[in-house]
Amino acid sequence: MGNGPAYHVPYHQFKKAIDLSQSVADEVPDTILKSLGWSVRNMLVGPTDSLYKEKAGNPGEGLDSKNVAVGIIPALAQAKNERLPGAERAQQFVEHARDVMAEALSTGDSNDIRRAADVVSHLLEAALGIFP
């Protein structure tokens, strides 16, 4: 991949979070729905977030280069600090996705979590489109 801007994009974390969000929205059983919803949120915020749920894990950890922060929001913050085009706008989409998922998880309602996961997958796709 080299050392260009793409080297600092959390591409694999984005793809994993999108896939997991779509699975939560469409096919996972209710018994693991909330836990996987927390996994999605963990992937967005990374392990340094105060509300990170260790038990839910972070399926995105180790997917990208060691130069890319774990957690999509921290990785985008890093890219923004490096003045990479689109990073700030993409971060806004991902922060909104984080808030949507957090609100749904706070209700604990399966339907809310499924709808939120669908919204999250679309927001992440939009963010990735802005910050390729």
Contacts in CASP RR format, 6 or more apart in sequence:
PFRMAT RR
TARGET T0000
AUTHOR 0000-0000-0000
METHOD contacts of the structure
MODEL  1
MGNGPAYHVPYHQFKKAIDLSQSVADEVPDTILKSLGWSVRNMLVGPTDS
LYKEKAGNPGEGLDSKNVAVGIIPALAQAKNERLPGAERAQQFVEHARDV
MAEALSTGDSNDIRRAADVVSHLLEAALGIFP
1 7 0 8 1.000
1 65 0 8 1.000
5 79 0 8 1.000
5 84 0 8 1.000
5 85 0 8 1.000
6 132 0 8 1.000
7 65 0 8 1.000
7 67 0 8 1.000
7 68 0 8 1.000
8 65 0 8 1.000
8 67 0 8 1.000
8 68 0 8 1.000
8 75 0 8 1.000
8 78 0 8 1.000
8 79 0 8 1.000
8 82 0 8 1.000
8 84 0 8 1.000
9 64 0 8 1.000
9 68 0 8 1.000
9 75 0 8 1.000
9 79 0 8 1.000
9 84 0 8 1.000
9 131 0 8 1.000
9 132 0 8 1.000
10 64 0 8 1.000
10 68 0 8 1.000
10 69 0 8 1.000
10 71 0 8 1.000
10 72 0 8 1.000
10 75 0 8 1.000
10 76 0 8 1.000
11 64 0 8 1.000
11 128 0 8 1.000
12 60 0 8 1.000
12 63 0 8 1.000
12 64 0 8 1.000
13 43 0 8 1.000
13 60 0 8 1.000
13 63 0 8 1.000
13 64 0 8 1.000
13 68 0 8 1.000
13 70 0 8 1.000
13 71 0 8 1.000
13 72 0 8 1.000
13 75 0 8 1.000
14 72 0 8 1.000
14 124 0 8 1.000
14 127 0 8 1.000
14 128 0 8 1.000
15 128 0 8 1.000
16 43 0 8 1.000
16 59 0 8 1.000
16 60 0 8 1.000
16 63 0 8 1.000
17 40 0 8 1.000
17 43 0 8 1.000
17 44 0 8 1.000
17 60 0 8 1.000
17 72 0 8 1.000
17 120 0 8 1.000
17 124 0 8 1.000
18 121 0 8 1.000
18 124 0 8 1.000
18 125 0 8 1.000
18 128 0 8 1.000
20 36 0 8 1.000
20 37 0 8 1.000
20 39 0 8 1.000
20 40 0 8 1.000
20 43 0 8 1.000
20 59 0 8 1.000
21 40 0 8 1.000
21 117 0 8 1.000
21 118 0 8 1.000
21 120 0 8 1.000
21 121 0 8 1.000
21 124 0 8 1.000
22 117 0 8 1.000
22 118 0 8 1.000
22 121 0 8 1.000
23 36 0 8 1.000
24 33 0 8 1.000
24 36 0 8 1.000
24 37 0 8 1.000
24 40 0 8 1.000
24 113 0 8 1.000
24 114 0 8 1.000
24 117 0 8 1.000
25 114 0 8 1.000
25 115 0 8 1.000
25 117 0 8 1.000
25 118 0 8 1.000
25 121 0 8 1.000
26 114 0 8 1.000
28 36 0 8 1.000
30 110 0 8 1.000
33 110 0 8 1.000
33 113 0 8 1.000
33 114 0 8 1.000
34 105 0 8 1.000
34 108 0 8 1.000
34 110 0 8 1.000
34 113 0 8 1.000
35 55 0 8 1.000
35 56 0 8 1.000
36 56 0 8 1.000
37 56 0 8 1.000
37 101 0 8 1.000
37 105 0 8 1.000
37 113 0 8 1.000
37 117 0 8 1.000
38 53 0 8 1.000
38 55 0 8 1.000
38 56 0 8 1.000
38 57 0 8 1.000
38 105 0 8 1.000
39 56 0 8 1.000
39 57 0 8 1.000
39 58 0 8 1.000
39 59 0 8 1.000
40 101 0 8 1.000
40 117 0 8 1.000
40 120 0 8 1.000
41 51 0 8 1.000
41 53 0 8 1.000
41 56 0 8 1.000
41 98 0 8 1.000
41 101 0 8 1.000
41 102 0 8 1.000
41 105 0 8 1.000
42 49 0 8 1.000
42 52 0 8 1.000
42 53 0 8 1.000
42 56 0 8 1.000
42 57 0 8 1.000
42 58 0 8 1.000
42 71 0 8 1.000
43 58 0 8 1.000
43 59 0 8 1.000
43 60 0 8 1.000
43 71 0 8 1.000
43 72 0 8 1.000
44 71 0 8 1.000
44 72 0 8 1.000
44 73 0 8 1.000
44 94 0 8 1.000
44 97 0 8 1.000
44 98 0 8 1.000
44 101 0 8 1.000
44 120 0 8 1.000
45 51 0 8 1.000
45 52 0 8 1.000
45 71 0 8 1.000
45 73 0 8 1.000
45 74 0 8 1.000
45 98 0 8 1.000
46 52 0 8 1.000
46 58 0 8 1.000
46 69 0 8 1.000
46 70 0 8 1.000
46 71 0 8 1.000
46 72 0 8 1.000
46 73 0 8 1.000
46 74 0 8 1.000
47 54 0 8 1.000
47 58 0 8 1.000
47 61 0 8 1.000
47 70 0 8 1.000
47 71 0 8 1.000
48 74 0 8 1.000
49 73 0 8 1.000
51 102 0 8 1.000
52 58 0 8 1.000
58 70 0 8 1.000
58 71 0 8 1.000
60 70 0 8 1.000
60 71 0 8 1.000
61 70 0 8 1.000
62 70 0 8 1.000
64 75 0 8 1.000
68 75 0 8 1.000
68 78 0 8 1.000
69 75 0 8 1.000
69 77 0 8 1.000
69 78 0 8 1.000
72 94 0 8 1.000
72 124 0 8 1.000
72 127 0 8 1.000
73 91 0 8 1.000
73 94 0 8 1.000
73 95 0 8 1.000
73 98 0 8 1.000
76 87 0 8 1.000
76 88 0 8 1.000
76 90 0 8 1.000
76 91 0 8 1.000
76 94 0 8 1.000
76 127 0 8 1.000
76 131 0 8 1.000
77 91 0 8 1.000
79 87 0 8 1.000
79 131 0 8 1.000
80 87 0 8 1.000
80 88 0 8 1.000
80 91 0 8 1.000
84 131 0 8 1.000
85 131 0 8 1.000
86 130 0 8 1.000
86 131 0 8 1.000
87 131 0 8 1.000
89 127 0 8 1.000
89 130 0 8 1.000
89 131 0 8 1.000
90 127 0 8 1.000
90 128 0 8 1.000
90 129 0 8 1.000
90 130 0 8 1.000
90 131 0 8 1.000
91 127 0 8 1.000
93 123 0 8 1.000
93 124 0 8 1.000
93 126 0 8 1.000
93 127 0 8 1.000
93 130 0 8 1.000
94 123 0 8 1.000
94 124 0 8 1.000
94 127 0 8 1.000
96 123 0 8 1.000
97 119 0 8 1.000
97 120 0 8 1.000
97 123 0 8 1.000
97 124 0 8 1.000
97 127 0 8 1.000
100 116 0 8 1.000
100 119 0 8 1.000
100 120 0 8 1.000
100 123 0 8 1.000
101 113 0 8 1.000
101 116 0 8 1.000
101 117 0 8 1.000
101 120 0 8 1.000
103 112 0 8 1.000
103 116 0 8 1.000
104 112 0 8 1.000
104 113 0 8 1.000
104 115 0 8 1.000
104 116 0 8 1.000
104 117 0 8 1.000
105 113 0 8 1.000
105 116 0 8 1.000
107 113 0 8 1.000
END
